[in-house]
Amino acid sequence: MADQLLRFMPQGGTVRGEVVRLEQAWQQVVQRHKLPASVRDRLGELSAAALLLSASLKFDGKLILQIHGDGPVALFVVESDSLGGFRATVKCRDDQAIAPDASLADLVNRHGRGRFVVTLDPGPDQPDKPPYQGIVPFEGDTVAEVLEHYMQRSEQIQTRIWLASDSGRSSGLMLQKLPENSSKQSDESWEHYQLLADTLTRPEMLETDNESLLHRLFWESPMRLLDQHACHFRCSCSREKVAAMLQMLGKEEVDGVLREQGSVQIHCEYCNAFYRFGADDCEALW
């Protein structure tokens, strides 16, 4: 099944893992953004990675991954939740050329000022828990390497991630060593599963469904399926939310835009929806 995430644990309980595969959900992002191939593929990898990381959230809020760049790409953003919903966007600088084979470092860390930001937003249902934000230096040449460094530095969890994306699909595999296991046997098991996953090729990740991929890698080790859920593109924008934002801006500023432009137009950078508020619509806000 496409557009699905599986959580699993090999026999022995020393390692846990997740695998995600996106097709139709990823296509909804691709069709909304006309991007160079290298930018598109990096955004697909970040989308798969966000779903892998958010699958273990213990609340109904959001995980937001941002990569701020000083190269041709100014910003990558992916929002995801524990139920498999996600949305993604990217901002490119128009004055800089982008090579079709550009690496993540080429795109966002050209002068060494790239930054990686992780935000955990518990959402409005948990007002007593403020959002958490972690900002770390850009370390690594790929999305997977950047995230692995973050998990080791901030979460202190040994984590390996494998990602692949193209115009049609996005796929990811994540393995984590359970922190409570520190025996020699668990260390050897951790190394063993990493070596198996390192045999994956990009075509295999893009062309193989989740179940077949796990069987291909770990056929010698029985897998226990922990859970699975569908993944889907989901943008949280709405006319009601735009109206609330305009109310926060205030009547004076909204009236100023009306005088200059004749209407207030808001564009959602995630799903490309346009919201237009004419004079009567704006008056109704107050």
Buried (B, 14 or more C-beta within 10 A) or exposed (E): EBBBBBBBBBEEEBBBBBBBBBBEBBBBBBEBBEBBBBBBBBBBBBBBBBBBBBBEBEBEBBBBBBBBBBBBBBBBBBBBBBBBBBBBBBEBBEEEEBEEEBBBBBBBBBEEEBBBBBBBBBEEEEEEEEEEEEEBBBBBEBBBBBBBBBBEEEBEEBBBBBBBBBEBBBBBBBBBBBEEBEEEEBBEBBEBBBEBBEEBEBEBBBBBBBBEBBEEBBEEBEBEEEEBBEBBBBBEBEEEEBBEEBEEEEEEEBBEBBEEEEEBEBEBBBBEBEBEBEEEBBEEBE
